[in-house]
Amino acid sequence: MTGHSPTEMMVVAGARAMAGTRVCFVGIGLPNIAVALAQRTVAPAIELIYESGVYGARPSRLPLSIGDPCLVTGATAAMGMLELFQYYLQRGLVDLGFLGAAQLDRYGNVNTTVIGPYDAPRTRLPGSGGASEIAQNAREVFVLMRQSRRSFVPRVDFVTSSGRGLSRVITDLGEFAHRDGELTLTHLHPGVDVDQVREATGWPLSVAADLAESAPPTDAELRLLREELDPDRTYLR
């Protein structure tokens, strides 16, 4: 397979970052396709957790929502949200929380609540769900999102999830690590330069001295994405 889209590169980079992960708490959307790819490539033994009460999920297709029945089929256990959050997440048994975001600031704070003032928003978003608890209790937190000045903002309109636990952000332009209290560009995706990332960042960009280039997707990764995981291009558009 030749060529790849920025979204495909982002999803592949997100999947590769999960190599060696044992337990992952994941949300619906772009993070979900990344963990599905990881489960079929670099992390075949990973246990996926969904906030609707599913542990050890192995969905045969991408779920349409957090309540999609495909999450239960083949799962290790199904339980109430109270048990899931208290016995697994708050007990410290989740290695990685994988989240999406509408807005992100230089400190890693995430907004998935509102765009604009809280009491009179221009756009009302889905809200926290379990994201705030995941951000505070998972051992590591990754965010997967498309990057622009609308999403990488100087100050988020609402802090849904604190950036204190955030360790990595993966976008359609590159990858960022949380270093010295702020997000630092560590990888550029193929064909992207630093000026493009600066243009899509709403704060003065910090660039790592050892800035690297992401390896492009392999044919096997692209085949899984296009033919098995998202043949209708629901997420990969």
Order of alpha helices (4+ residues) and beta strands (2+ residues): alpha-beta-alpha-beta-beta-beta-beta-beta-beta-beta-beta-alpha-beta-beta-beta-beta-alpha-beta-alpha
